[in-house]
Amino acid sequence: MIDLLLTEEEMMLQAAVREFAERELKPRAKEMDEKEEFSWEVWRGMTALGLAGIGVDPAYGGDGGSHRQMVVAVQEISRGDAASAVNLLAHRSLGMETIYRYGSEEQKLRYIPDAVEGKAVLAWALTEPSSGSDAAAMDTTAILKNGEYRLNGGKTFITNGDVADATVVFATQDKGLGHRGVSAFVVERGAPGFETRKQRGKMGMRGSNTVEMTFQDAVVPAANRLGEEGMGFRYAMGVLDASRVIIAAQCVGIAQAAFEAAARYSHQRHSFGKAIASRQAIQFMLADMATDIYASQTMTLHAATLKDRGRPFLTEASMAKLYASEACFRVCSKAVQIHGGYGYFKESDVERYFRDARVTSIYEGTSEVQKMVIARQLLEQFKS
Ligand SMILES: Cc1cc2nc3c(=O)[nH]c(=O)nc-3n(C[C@H](O)[C@H](O)[C@H](O)COP(=O)(O)OP(=O)(O)OC[C@H]3O[C@@H](n4cnc5c(N)ncnc54)[C@H](O)[C@@H]3O)c2cc1C
């Protein structure tokens, strides 16, 4: 049995990030949501804490550290403001992770140290207007001509897309080859033929910028291709497997914030002469919420522990993401219910938690996609 209790080091990290989230994120979360804008102040705070360097070798400016530490940090950031966690994880767990894992030494030295310090923001662009879950069906093409790639096509829903100094972009060199035709490239801000447009009007995670990208004969030096030609789709899937554990951690953080708000409110709100906390119906909702959070947290830490120990973790990562995202939505919905009519207004934090929670079972693979991954892995074991 794996001991999931936090280590001394993890508890110290948890305390430091919680203090930051209480001081810097909670008081700003409502305003960021209203303005629908990435906050540079928050960005500088998160990166000054060293959060973008977790799991990065000191040779590239990081402090080392484990996937469990990233889980602990993202949970606490999300408890303060879920959108700030999206910004951090699109940068660290997607853009930076792809360069860190698959980039050449020269590429790593060019991008990772600045990204760890927060001097450079990274984004990661896989999704297209006509291909999300079926990402390998992408239309964006990359053609090698005279020593440089020309990219044509478009991406959608890209987190950090307009604030990023560099974006990891997936494009196909031969659509006929399916996923084997896809390669990964680093496209820098200002590359000729590369444009971004902010997509406004999100339901939640509004303190995070989501962006459409267009490539019209966009020029990408050959030196900016990551790894081997035709391996891009595998790189993307490898990065997503690990990142799903981090999304699960985000769900735990949002759910925890919603639970705490609901538990506090249940003591303050009186009906029929008593605090609603004394009613069994409310207590049962709180008990269900806490149980969902405990299960999500345990699954998330377990998946991260498997990864840290070099054990297979793909099924557990998808299970944690599937369970934690759906549990997060249940918990936030009950938190609104406990707040009654007040929970339906923007004045209450639970209204925002409820909206933020909704996307977690959509991005980085919908719940249906997670079930496909889980079933595929399990059925494989029973093939004769
Ligand atoms: C706020 C936000 C931030 C995002 N950030 C990024 C980012 O930084 N980078 C990036 O690349 N992408 C990003 N995305 C995109 C996100 O990953 C996709 O939206 C997601 O993968 C789903 O793809 P889709 O929207 O095209 O839905 P679709 O794939 O069109 O799915 C629509 C519905 O059909 C279901 N479905 C599809 N195929 C099947 C099947 N075979 N069996 C059963 N059901 C199926 C899905 O589960 C879903 O319910 C972001 C999205 C959002 C909303």
The ligand as a Gaussian input file, in Angstrom:
#p B3LYP/6-31G(d) Opt

LIG

0 1
 C      -10.970000      27.282000     -21.386000
 C      -10.317000      26.344000     -22.328000
 C       -8.931000      26.297000     -22.408000
 C       -8.304000      25.441000     -23.308000
 N       -6.939000      25.470000     -23.429000
 C       -6.348000      24.752000     -24.430000
 C       -4.949000      24.889000     -24.700000
 O       -4.234000      25.628000     -24.011000
 N       -4.409000      24.184000     -25.729000
 C       -5.160000      23.346000     -26.519000
 O       -4.618000      22.745000     -27.439000
 N       -6.502000      23.198000     -26.282000
 C       -7.106000      23.883000     -25.271000
 N       -8.459000      23.758000     -25.045000
 C       -9.237000      22.879000     -25.900000
 C       -9.781000      21.642000     -25.219000
 O       -8.736000      20.751000     -24.904000
 C      -10.861000      21.019000     -26.130000
 O      -11.984000      21.892000     -26.055000
 C      -11.243000      19.604000     -25.722000
 O      -10.192000      18.723000     -26.009000
 C      -12.515000      19.114000     -26.430000
 O      -12.435000      19.300000     -27.812000
 P      -13.649000      20.034000     -28.589000
 O      -13.958000      21.278000     -27.843000
 O      -13.282000      20.142000     -30.008000
 O      -14.870000      19.054000     -28.416000
 P      -15.235000      17.819000     -29.401000
 O      -14.046000      16.972000     -29.602000
 O      -15.915000      18.363000     -30.594000
 O      -16.287000      17.035000     -28.522000
 C      -17.680000      17.396000     -28.440000
 C      -18.386000      16.331000     -27.606000
 O      -18.318000      15.070000     -28.295000
 C      -17.743000      14.097000     -27.431000
 N      -16.973000      13.153000     -28.245000
 C      -16.035000      13.429000     -29.184000
 N      -15.557000      12.286000     -29.704000
 C      -16.186000      11.271000     -29.084000
 C      -16.132000       9.824000     -29.165000
 N      -15.295000       9.208000     -30.011000
 N      -16.944000       9.105000     -28.360000
 C      -17.781000       9.709000     -27.487000
 N      -17.889000      11.042000     -27.362000
 C      -17.095000      11.818000     -28.139000
 C      -16.856000      14.893000     -26.468000
 O      -16.586000      14.154000     -25.296000
 C      -17.728000      16.094000     -26.241000
 O      -18.721000      15.794000     -25.296000
 C       -9.095000      24.582000     -24.118000
 C      -10.486000      24.609000     -24.003000
 C      -11.097000      25.472000     -23.137000
 C      -12.604000      25.505000     -23.066000

